[in-house]
Structures are given as C-alpha cells and as structure tokens.
Amino acid sequence: MDKGWPFLHSSRENDVKETQESEVGATITPHITSRLKLPSFLNIMPLLDSTPPYPHYEHLPYAREPWKSGYVFMRLTTTLLMVPWWAVYYTFMPRSVRPRASWNLRQCIYVNFIRRVFKVTEVAGVTWGTRDPTLEPADITLSETTWEWAEPLKEEWRTGIIKEGAPFTRVGCYIWPRQAKSMKDTIMDKVHRKSDVGNPDTKAPVDDKTYLVGIFMHGGGYCHMSAHESSRTSRIPRGLIKRGILDEVYSVEYRLLQIAPFPAVVQDAAAVYQHVLEKYETMGKKCKIILCGDSSGGNLVLALTRWLRDEGHMRMPDGLILLSPSCDTSHDLPETLSSYIPRPNEWSDYLVDNPEPRALLQRTFLGFPKGGGPTTQEDERRLMQIGHSEYVSPCSPIVLERWGHTVVQDPEGQHRRDFWKEVLPNLPHFMKLYRTPNALNPMVRTMTGEPWDDSNNPYRKSCQFPSLFAAFPKTIVVCGDGERLVREVRALVAAMSKDGVDITTYWAPDACHDPLMINENWWDKKVLNSIWEEIAKWTASGFNGDDTKISTLV
C-alpha cells in the first residue's frame, strides 16, 4: 500500500488502509497511516519517508529525503496552480487550440495535470498506486472483491521463457464479484460437507452453465499500479462485472519489475491461469477464459497467450480483450531503433516519452544492478534477445520485419536508416555488437524454410508456428485515436489480421491512453459507454455457446 500520496509509492511495506479510487481531485489527498502525519498548516504535505528508495532509484536527484517530499510537494502545488490557468485559457481560446477540438474543459485539465505530475517519477523515483504483492490485504478493506492465493506453477510446466529468472511463488488475485457469505452460511457449509463425506447418494447439483471468466492484468508500465479494487485500473474489472459482460474476473497481483525482473510477470500470470482452470475443473463447472489487460497488462496478456501456445501445457484462452495494449516494449529501452521512432499525439495524451522512464524500465527489466542497464557484453546480449523477442515486443520494427509484416510505425524506413547510419556507430562497442541489423535478425526465416539460426533460444519457440500470431484466439482491441500508442496498436491489428486472427477493433474517438481507467467525471461519458458497448457486443456475439468441456486443463 502507498504511504503518503495515494497514487505515489515510496515504501515497500503494505498498509491495510488501501487507497480509494483516484481522480485528479482526489489524487493529492494523502492517506493517514501510523507512519504519516499531516502538518497543521497544510493538509497535503506528508512527513519525510523513512524507507529507503529502491536501488534503481538511488541515483535520481530527489530520490532521498528530505528532497523527495519537498520536490513532490512543489510539483503538486505548482500543478494545482496551473489548473485555473488551463481553465481560463481553454475557455476563452478557440476550440482548435485544445488538444482535441471535441474535448471539454475537464478532459483538457485531466490530461495536462496527469502528464505534468508524472515528472515525480523521473526525478524523485515515486511510483503510482503500488502495493506489496506478497502480503494479503485485510479482508475488512475489501468490499467488492475476495482475495485468493494461487499456488506456484507446476514444476513440470516451468518451461520455455519462464524456466529461468525470478523464483516461482504463490500469486494473489482479487476475485470479482466479492464472494460474500455470512458466518451462519460458512458454518452450515462445513456441517454439510462433513455429513456428505462417504455418502454415495450425495451428488453435486448439476450446473450446465458455461461461465465467462476473465483473468485481468492491470496496466502501469510493469512499474506502477496494483490489482487492488481501489486501484484506478480496477474500474475495468468492475465494469466487466457490473455490466454483466463476464460472470467472474480474477485480477492478478503480479510482481512489478522493481520486485522481480522479467519473466516474473509471465510466471505469475501463468500461475493464476492454472489456478482458475483447476478450480473450475474441481467444481465440475464449464468455463470460457477471456484474458483482459490494459496498457502493459495488454502486453502481458499477449506474452501469456504466446507462452500457452508455444508450450502447450494448458488449453488456450477463448478470447482476448486488449485495451490500449503496449506491444513494443523495445521502444522503452534506450538506444534501440524503436526508441528513435517518435510517437504521435504528444499533446492529446498523458503518456510521456522522456528518457528517464525508459531508463527505469531498462534498469528493472532484467534485474540489472542499481544505477543503470547492461554493462557487459552478456548483459547486452540478453537485453536485446529478450527486448526484441516476440514475447516482449511483438510489434517492434525488428519483430515485424522478422515475420514479414509491415512496419506501420516507420512505413518509409526513414527512421530505421537514420538509426543505423547516425546512432549505431556512436554506441559503445559492447552495445553496438548486438544492435546491428545482422545481430538482431539472424533469425529471419529464409525463403527456403530453413530452421531459424537461434532456434535453441527459448524466446524463439514461436518459430514452430507459421506466422507471428498463428492460433491466437478471438480478440478485441480498443485504442483511443488520440493516444501515443496508436501506431504500434495499428501494427498489432494489421499483423493479427494478416495472420488470420478473428479480430475486432474499436478506435475510441478522441480518447487518450487507457480511457476506461479514467473516472467518468473526468472524461466524456458517451465515449466511455461506447467502449463498454463494443466490448459487450463482442462478448455476446461469440461466447454464448456451451461447447466448453468440464476438463479445462488441456
């Protein structure tokens, strides 16, 4: 749980007082904990944080106290002072100067506010809305969900990309809706179970319904947010349940990169997937599994689906819901080709494209030592091998070219030529060695159908399939047409369509990144409702059958 600011985190401890839903207006209201006191002269300034920063934040100029609290306070205060200016400016100026002409004042203020406040991550090492995934939240703090532990993935299934890396652990998940029972019901259940033991005449009630079960991966760039019901991203599973789109949703509290490096996120997602299948098989109930993720959670959904397909230990999911999915993580690794391809919509989105967030992801991605990224030739090789793999960056220019797809982000190839000619020659030798075209794509399949050159690489198990997204399930992709990821999402849609995936795409008009995460008081309700309607229509059109077998593991 966050200490201090509800959307910011600088502590590694959990707090039973979870944050309430964050909005621009509520973002600056701190939670009062046993370690947080509020000065009498001001109600928004936390006392100094006594917990040390994570190692990969230590080099930042305001990572330590008292500089951290001072900078956060300054940034929030000055941003709040900007709100009246933005309100006056966008009120009296023509609509053409707004980020999008259709936006109202609240939308303009929201995007500007979030984008400006995000600076606290770059210079003070503050993360947004995180909690310790190893600690179980107090049940009294949960009103909409039930916490449940999933056991670690079976040892015989620990193959492929997840075979090595972070340790396998049990994984927590929040089940929507809350499975509430009175104390009397709980006692009577135990009495009935005891009386039924050994009674051959006792039969479980027949349940012929095919349940639509979602497994949700929250967004946050693998470094922020949480699956807790109070998190902003939890508006998504809440909406899936309240609107009757799904019967049950399991929100995965996976380990963030600062807790455990990649592929821990895939390990955790696979553990919960195994848990859900085994649970429904034990109950004798039929289910269809729909994986859902927003932003980096969408990236995790794609990675888990690819791992399930490539390894074949469990049956494939029945559908994917991808909400503003991040599908080119290599863009966030410094000095890569993707990082030199500019993203559009700078002013109509709150996502920033600055160097420090990229460097943060690089420092945490493979668990590099504090203060930086790869320093040896072997580290560099691993970073490029994984960062440019189908599991992590399925729509990077490198991967798209590898599989013969169009690079939507750079259709003319101008950025590619500039990178190879001007940037690559100036890199250190150990970096240059594994970032050349020949080094990045020795695995390009030849016209003769010969094996891939590095087919022994676990990240290359996709080679056994004829196309990049072969055998992927029915998918819906939702993306705001005003967000920064629009080009790579278009590349994803084009590649999945070419590879024969049954795909539906909805471009939310004038929406920024991950609009369903935003409180409807701050965004256009018509746009948000239109997204939900498209998801509901997609679900209703293809998941009402009862052909799913009770045996769900394979």
Secondary structure, DSSP 8 states (H G I E B T S, - for coil): --SSSTT-B--SS--SS------TTTTT-----TT----TT-SS------S---GGGTTSTT-STTHHHHHHHHHHHHHHHHHHHHHHHHHHS-GGGSSSTT--HHHHHHHHHHHHHTHHHHHH--BSS---TTS---GGG-SS-EEEEE----GGG--GGGSSSS----EEEEEES-----HHHHHHHHHHHHHHTT-TT--------EEEEEEEE--STTTS--SSTTSGGGHHHHHHHHTTS-SEEEEEE---TTTS-TTHHHHHHHHHHHHHHHHHHHHT-EEEEEEEEETHHHHHHHHHHHHHHHH-SS---SEEEEES----GGGGSTTSTGGGS--S-SSS-S----HHHHHHHHHHHTT--TT-S--SHHHHHHHHHHHTSTTT-TTSHHHHHHTT---TTSTT-HHHHHIIIIIGGGS-HHHHTTTSHHHH-TT---TT----TTTTSGGGGGGGSSSTTTT--EEEEEEETTSTTHHHHHHHHHHHHHTT--EEEEEETT--SSGGGS-TTSS-HHHHHHHHHHHHHHHHHHS------S----
